[in-house]
Amino acid sequence: TTDLFDRQVLEPFVTRTVKTLDGAISAYYRKRPEDIYAELDSEDTAVKGRALEALAIRMMRLLGLRFLRWNARAQNTGGADVDAVVAGVFGALPTRWQIQCKNTPNSSKLSLDHVAKEVGLVPLTNATHILMVANADFTSHAVRFADEVMYNTSLTVFLLGRQEFSQIRKDDSALGRLLRERAMAIVRKAPAE
């Protein structure tokens, strides 16, 4: 955006809006993407935990959705899972998303158990979509499990791993393109009735 837009439109909007938001979310709206990604590399687990929350809010903003609640928020999020529940119209459909960001760059891969945990939370969040974004890869069993969940329920599960994380980090607009590509792949892979 231009400086004029920031001063005349964005700043007044943010100033009014942040008064109605959770304190952490208010801070996350102002956090620059490069700061979020830098903090994910921090040695301090509390800083990393807050960066994960900020990343979840960033994903929400990129999708044009609104924050509903933290699913489970520990006092110190370092090492804990960060779930944000968000909602809004996506395309022409009302949606509710459970967003999980994983900061495990040294992990071998995220397993079926990581995905199953998110799927297991759906009765509590009433999500129509799960978005898992990680700077690690997913095992083939995790991907296959996500596919089976989608083929047998009305839930959509987007798994964006290390390669996609890197693309989003370089260019925010990659998120929309990646989700569209995943959605098309889901439709193509769905078994015939």
SVG drawing of the C-alpha trace seen along z (x, -y; Angstrom):
<svg xmlns="http://www.w3.org/2000/svg" viewBox="-22 -10 40 55">
<polyline fill="none" stroke="black" stroke-width="0.4" points="0.0,0.0 1.0,-3.6 1.9,-5.9 -1.2,-8.0 -3.4,-4.9 -1.7,-3.8 -2.3,-7.2 -5.8,-8.0 -7.4,-4.5 -5.5,-1.7 -4.3,-3.4 -7.7,-4.8 -9.3,-1.4 -6.8,0.5 -7.0,-2.0 -10.8,-1.6 -10.7,2.2 -8.0,3.1 -10.1,1.7 -12.6,4.5 -10.0,7.3 -8.2,9.6 -4.9,7.9 -2.7,10.5 -4.6,10.2 -4.2,6.4 -0.5,6.8 -0.4,9.4 -2.3,7.2 0.6,4.7 3.4,7.4 5.3,7.4 5.6,10.8 9.4,10.6 9.3,10.2 7.0,13.2 9.3,15.4 12.4,14.1 10.8,14.9 10.0,18.4 13.8,18.9 14.3,17.6 15.9,19.7 13.2,18.5 10.3,20.9 7.9,18.1 8.9,15.9 8.4,18.9 5.0,19.6 3.9,16.0 5.2,16.1 3.1,19.2 0.0,17.3 1.0,14.3 1.4,16.7 -2.1,18.2 -3.6,14.6 -1.6,13.8 -3.1,16.8 -6.5,15.6 -5.9,12.1 -4.6,13.5 -7.8,15.6 -10.0,12.6 -11.5,14.3 -12.3,13.1 -11.0,14.3 -13.5,16.2 -11.3,17.6 -8.2,19.4 -9.1,23.1 -6.8,23.8 -4.4,21.2 -1.8,22.0 -0.2,19.3 3.1,20.0 2.6,21.2 6.2,22.2 6.1,25.8 2.3,25.9 0.0,26.2 -1.5,23.0 -5.1,23.4 -7.0,20.4 -10.6,20.7 -11.6,18.3 -14.7,17.8 -16.0,16.0 -17.2,16.3 -14.7,18.1 -15.7,17.9 -19.4,17.9 -19.6,20.3 -19.7,19.6 -16.8,21.4 -15.2,22.0 -11.5,22.8 -9.3,24.4 -5.8,23.1 -2.7,24.9 0.8,23.6 3.7,25.9 7.2,24.7 9.3,27.8 12.0,27.1 14.3,29.8 11.6,32.4 11.7,35.3 8.0,35.1 4.7,34.4 2.8,37.7 -0.7,39.0 -1.1,38.3 -0.6,34.6 -3.4,34.5 -5.6,36.9 -5.4,34.6 -6.7,31.7 -9.5,33.8 -10.4,34.9 -10.8,31.3 -13.4,30.6 -16.5,31.5 -15.3,28.8 -14.6,26.1 -17.3,27.0 -14.7,26.3 -15.6,26.9 -11.9,26.6 -8.6,27.4 -5.5,25.6 -2.2,26.9 0.9,24.9 4.3,26.2 7.9,25.6 8.3,29.4 7.0,32.1 4.0,34.4 4.4,38.2 2.6,40.1 0.4,41.7 -0.6,38.2 -1.5,37.1 -3.4,40.3 -5.3,39.9 -6.3,36.3 -7.5,37.6 -9.6,40.3 -11.2,37.8 -12.1,35.6 -13.5,38.4 -15.7,39.7 -16.8,36.5 -17.7,33.0 -14.4,31.7 -11.7,30.2 -8.1,30.6 -5.4,28.5 -1.8,29.6 0.8,27.1 4.3,28.4 7.9,27.1 7.8,26.2 4.5,24.3 5.6,22.6 8.7,21.4 6.6,20.0 4.2,18.2 7.1,16.8 8.5,15.3 5.2,14.1 1.9,13.8 -0.2,14.2 1.1,17.7 -1.4,18.8 -4.5,18.3 -2.8,20.0 -1.7,22.9 -5.1,23.5 -6.7,23.3 -4.2,25.9 -4.9,28.1 -8.6,27.8 -8.4,28.8 -6.2,31.7 -8.7,32.8 -11.5,32.7 -9.4,34.7 -8.4,37.3 -11.9,37.9 -13.1,41.4 -16.1,41.7 -19.4,42.6"/>
</svg>
